[in-house]
Amino acid sequence: MQYIRGKYRGASRALDFATVLGYFSGLAFIRPDLDTATLVRTAVVVHALDAVLCRVIAGHSGRGQLRWTLAGLILGIWALGALFLLPAKRGTRE
C-alpha cells in the first residue's frame, strides 16, 4: 500500500551529479556504492584509457583517430562499444 500512496522513501530520490556520472561511465553497474570523489577520479582514469583504446582501434580500422579519441574521452565505454560494432573501412592497412 505504501507504493500506491507515494510514501515510499526511495521513489522520490532526485538524480544528482554522482548518480548521473555513475550510470554514464558505467561504474554504477560495477560498484554502485562509490563515494563521489572516488567515482569522479575513477571515471576520469577510465575515460582517459577509453580514449587511448579508441585511438588505437580507430587507427587500425581506418577511421579518424582524433575524432575517436575525443569521443572516447567524452563518451568513454559507449564510444568504445560503438567502435567495436562498426565494420572496418575498406582499404585499411593490414
N, C-alpha and C positions, 0 to 999 in steps of 0.2 A: 504494500500500500504506500510506502514512503516514496516509491518511484513515481507513482501517479500524482501524488500531492506536491512533488517537487522539493521534498525535504532531504533528499539525498545529498550529502555534502560534496561529493566528487563531481556531480553533474554540472555545477556552475563554475568550475575552475577555468579561469581565463588562461589563454596561451601567453606565456612570457617569452623573453628572448632565448632563454636556455632551452625551453621545450621546442621552439621552432628550430633552433640550431641543432639540437639533438636529432630530430627527425630528418632535417635537411642533410646533415652529414652522415646519417645512418648510424651514429653512435648510440642513439636511444634504443635501437633494436638489439645492440650488443650488451650495453650496460646502462639501463635507464636511471640508475641512482647516482650518477656522477654529479658532483657539485659544479657550479657554473665556471669557476676558474679552471678546473681540470678539464672540463668539457671544451672550453674555448681554446686552451693550449693544445689539446689533443686534436681538435678539428683543424687548427692551423697546420700542424705537422702532417696530418693525413691528407689535407688538400694540397700541400706542397709536394708530397710524394705522388699523389694522383696526377699532378701537373707534369712531373718528370716522366711518369709512365705514359701519359698521353702523348708527350713529345716524342718519346722513343717509338711507340706504336704507330703514331701518325707518320713518322719518318719512314718506317718500314712498309707502310701501306700506301705511300704516295700521296698523302694528304698534307695540308698546310700545317707545319709544325707550330708556328706562332699562335695560330688560331686555336689549335687543340691544346696547347699549353695554357693559354688563358682560360679556355673552357674548363680544363682540369683544375685550375686554381680556383675558379669561381664555383663550379658545379660539383667538383670532387668526384665521388664514385659514380655519380649519374652520368657524367661525361665519359668516364672510362667505360662504363657499360654500353653507352651508345657507340663508342668507337669500336668496341669488340663486336657489336652486332652489324656494323657496316661492312660490306664486302670491300676487298682491296681494289684499288683502281687499276685499270689495265695499263701496261707499260711501266710498271714499277720495277725497281732494281731487284735482283734476286740474290 
